[in-house]
Amino acid sequence: MSNSSEFERGVFAGIIIAFGANAVNWLITPMSHPDASTLRTVGVAVQAILGLGIGVWLIARERIKRNKQRAAVNTP
């Protein structure tokens, strides 16, 4: 895989993780938004879970793929 493709996937994963982290920040500061509805709180929780989960999954998948390629090259 080309370095450009890996970089773009990493940037995308970083952006997705930032959305998840923003949601976590919103959840841990409830005094900043006392009038938030239950639906909004659930939506932000889903945003946090999906954002962090998908971002970490993208990074882990790329690392696993890279390690398999390295192992295939180093196998006698």
C-alpha positions as CSV (number, residue, x, y, z in Angstrom):
1,M,0.0,0.0,0.0
2,S,1.3,3.4,-0.8
3,N,2.4,5.9,1.9
4,S,-0.1,8.4,0.6
5,S,-3.0,6.0,1.2
6,E,-1.7,5.1,4.7
7,F,-1.4,8.8,5.5
8,E,-4.9,9.6,4.3
9,R,-6.3,6.7,6.3
10,G,-4.4,8.0,9.4
11,V,-5.7,11.5,8.9
12,F,-9.3,10.2,8.5
13,A,-8.9,8.0,11.7
14,G,-7.6,11.1,13.6
15,I,-10.5,13.2,12.5
16,I,-13.0,10.5,13.5
17,I,-11.2,10.1,16.9
18,A,-11.4,13.9,17.4
19,F,-15.2,13.7,16.9
20,G,-15.4,11.0,19.4
21,A,-13.2,12.9,21.9
22,N,-15.4,16.0,21.4
23,A,-18.4,13.9,22.4
24,V,-16.6,12.6,25.5
25,N,-15.8,16.1,26.5
26,W,-19.4,17.1,26.1
27,L,-20.5,14.1,28.2
28,I,-18.1,14.9,31.1
29,T,-19.1,18.6,31.3
30,P,-22.8,18.4,32.0
31,M,-22.9,21.8,33.8
32,S,-22.2,23.5,30.5
33,H,-25.5,22.3,29.0
34,P,-28.0,21.7,31.8
35,D,-31.0,21.8,29.4
36,A,-29.8,18.9,27.2
37,S,-32.5,16.4,26.5
38,T,-32.1,12.6,27.0
39,L,-32.2,12.1,23.3
40,R,-29.3,14.5,22.8
41,T,-27.3,12.8,25.5
42,V,-27.9,9.4,24.0
43,G,-26.9,10.8,20.6
44,V,-23.7,12.2,21.9
45,A,-22.9,8.9,23.7
46,V,-23.4,7.1,20.4
47,Q,-21.2,9.6,18.7
48,A,-18.5,9.0,21.3
49,I,-18.7,5.2,21.0
50,L,-18.7,5.2,17.2
51,G,-16.1,7.9,16.8
52,L,-13.6,6.4,19.1
53,G,-14.4,2.8,18.1
54,I,-14.1,3.3,14.4
55,G,-11.0,5.5,14.7
56,V,-9.2,3.0,16.8
57,W,-10.3,0.1,14.6
58,L,-8.9,1.9,11.5
59,I,-5.5,2.4,13.1
60,A,-5.4,-1.1,14.5
61,R,-6.4,-2.6,11.2
62,E,-3.6,-0.8,9.4
63,R,-1.0,-1.8,12.0
64,I,-2.1,-5.5,11.8
65,K,-1.9,-5.4,8.0
66,R,1.6,-3.8,8.1
67,N,2.8,-6.3,10.7
68,K,1.6,-9.2,8.5
69,Q,3.4,-7.8,5.5
70,R,6.6,-7.4,7.5
71,A,6.3,-10.9,8.8
72,A,5.8,-12.3,5.2
73,V,8.9,-10.4,4.0
74,N,11.1,-11.6,7.0
75,T,10.0,-15.3,6.7
76,P,12.8,-17.4,5.2
